[in-house]
Amino acid sequence: MSQELSIIDAATEGLSMPFFMTVLDREIENAVRNDYPLILFTLALSNLEEVTRGLHPQEVHRLTDLVSDLILKAARKSDIVARWEAASFAFLLTHTPLDKARLAQERISHYLRKGLSAYLPDSASLAVDLGLSQFDPARDRTPEIFFARAKPKDVSVPGEFSSDDGQDSF
């Protein structure tokens, strides 16, 4: 039910980041109280503007919609997913250990790579910036701090954030 609610956001025509942050705050409280793992991972197509330069605006819109659709199809029903900007996504994985989250991150990245390859020109290569963070109650005093640790480096998010994460290209 949470995922279904999170995809309703008329303002961005995508996934609701305010709803995601509200759920994140609630899940942080639950994770502390019930001592279960909580993982955030982020995925951003950092060079989407460069790759889509020269495409008709409708083609760009279709591509970003395709990215959103692929993300939702690859995510589990229990994952909470949000989008900020055209192609930057955050995933909240509850009751998931870090090693399983890495597998989910690989699975979603692979699914996205496979799904987009048919729609991109042969010469196009999208850069996928990945971030991953496990909740740490000593460090992550607010949802914003936890989110900042999980986001890819050099990807803009409202506020002052920094992180040291990797990049994958396809």
N, C-alpha and C positions, 0 to 999 in steps of 0.2 A: 504494500500500500504506500509506503514512503516513497519508493521509486516512482510510482504512478503520480503521486502528488508533486514530486520534484520536477517533472517534465512540463508542468503547466506554468508558463511564464510568458504572458503576452508581450511584455516589454522587450524581451530579447529574442522572442520567437525560438527559444531554446530551453535550456535547463536552468532552473532557478538557483542562483548563487545565494540569495538571502535565505531561502528555505534550507539549502545545504548547510549554511553556517549555523542556523537554528538547530538543525538535527545534530551537527557536530558538537555544539555546546551540550545538548542533552546526552549524547553518547559519551562524551568525556566524563560527565557526572556519573553515568551508569558504569563506565569502565573502572572508575576509581572506587565506587561503592561495591561493585561485584567482582573486581579484580580479573578482568578479561582483557585480552589484547585488542588494540584498536590501531588500524593502519590507515594512513592516507597516502595515496599515490596520485601523481599528476602526470598529465601527458599534454604536450603542447606542440602543435605543428608550427614551428617558429618561422619558417620561410614561406608560409602560405601566400602572402602578398606577392612575393617575388615569383613564385611558380605560376600564379594565376594572372600575372601582368599580361595584358594583351587579350585576355579572355573577355567575353561579353559579361556584363554584370549578372545576367540570369544564369550563365554557366558557373560563375563563382558561387552564387547562391545555391545552386544545385549541388555543387561540390561540398560546401559546408554542411548542407542538409544530409548529404551522403555520409560525411564523417560522423555527424551526430547519430544517424541511424545505425551505422556500423558499431559505434561505441555502445549504444544501448543493446544491440543484439549480442555483443560479446560479453557484456556485464552480467553477473548473476542477478537474479530477482532481488536478493537481499542486499546488494550493493546500492549505495546512494551515490548518484552521479550528478555533477553539475558542470555547467559550461560558463566560462568567462571569456570574453572576447570571441572572435569568430571560430577559433579552433584550439582552445585551451580547455582541458577537462580535469576535474578533480573526482577521485573515487574514494569513498569511505567504506572500508571493509571492517566490519565488526566481527569479533570472535575469530579472528584470522591471525595466525602467527606470521612472522616476517617471511619465513621461507615459502609459505603458501602464497603470500602476497606477491613475492617475486615471480612465482609461476603465473599468477593471474596477470601481472604486468606484461610478462612475455607473451602470454596467450592473446591478450587484447592488442598488443603491438603487432603481433603476427597477423591477427584477423584484420586489423586496419590496413596493414601493408598489402595483404592479399586482396582485400576489397577495393582498394583505391588504384591498384596497378592497372586495371582495365580502363580507368577513366582518365589517367594522366598521360600526356605525351611521353614518348619513349625517352626524350631528353630530360624530362622533369624528374627531380629527386627531392622529395619532401624531407626536411629535417625534423625528427621527432625528439623533443627534449623530454626526458623522464625524470621524475622526482619520486622519492619514497621515504616515508618516515613512520616509525612506530611511536605511539603515544608514550611520553615520559612525564609522569605527574610533576616531577621536580623541575623540568624545563618548560613544559607546555601549560602555563598557568591560564592561558586564554585560548579560545579556538583560533584566533588570528595568529598567535605565535606558533601553534601546531601547524597551521596551514602554511605559514611562511617557511617552516623547515622542510615541508614536503614539496614545495613548488620548484620547478626547474630554474636554474640560474639564468639570468638575463631575460626572463619572461615577465612582462609587466602585469602587476596585480595591484589593485588599489591599496595604498599604504607603502611603507618602507619595509621591504623584505629582502632577505639574502639567503642563499642556499648553495650547496656544493654537490650538484647532481650531474648525471651523464647525458649524453646525446647519442641518438641512433639515427641513421639516415636510411631511407629506402626510396 
